[in-house]
Amino acid sequence: MIKKTPIGQPTFNIGAQLQMQLKQYSPDSDKMSVNSINSANSNAKQVQEYKKDILKLKTMIHMYFQQFKTIKPSSCEFYRIGRVLGRGAFGKVNLACHKVTEHLVAIKALDKKVLNNEKEQKRRVMQELAILKQSGHDSVVKLYDSFETNKHICFVMELCQGGDLLSYVRKRRKLKEDNAKYLFKMLVEGLHYIHT
């Protein structure tokens, strides 16, 4: 839950991948190679599907706002879910991209079946959600949104690139004193903020 380093949120553009492949020409001529054409056609279809998906999402949001005069609550339809970043006892964390803003986030999905069997854990999860909603410190991961599906409770959180602190320390075996001071200071500040 504590951030390791303050790294900005990158975004990506699906069209850029297509443009790179369109620039790949065969060495013998100015014509594109067969592989590049097939790959470009495949990506063009993906881009078209992505654009349709965004248009559908924007229309759904607009219609909801027209009808209820409030912003539509978030759901998994708002995100493109990517690879698994980590797993835990109650669920997993996936890389995701908001379809409209193209903002990269981490989605923590907790399995409702497991939580229903353990009442104390469900209480702790709800407590974590309440704390994250109220927090606003640089050393504490930010919660952007939360929503429920039939099977999961999902937290949409800030993507902290670089991994967890334990992996960082294990990879380096030992830390230089300046790095250790910096990390420890961030850790203590985050814990102090949460407990006050």
Buried (B, 14 or more C-beta within 10 A) or exposed (E): BBBBEEEEEEEEEBEEBBEEBBEEEEEEEEEBBEEBBEBBEEBBEEBEEBEEBEEEBEEBBEEBEEEEEEEBEBBBEBBBEEEEBEEEEBBBBBBBBBBEEBBBBBBBBBBBEEBEEEEEBBEEBEEBBEEBEEBEBEBBBBBBBBBEEEEBBBBBBBBBBEEBBEEBBEEEEEBEEEEEEEBEEBBEBBBEBBEE
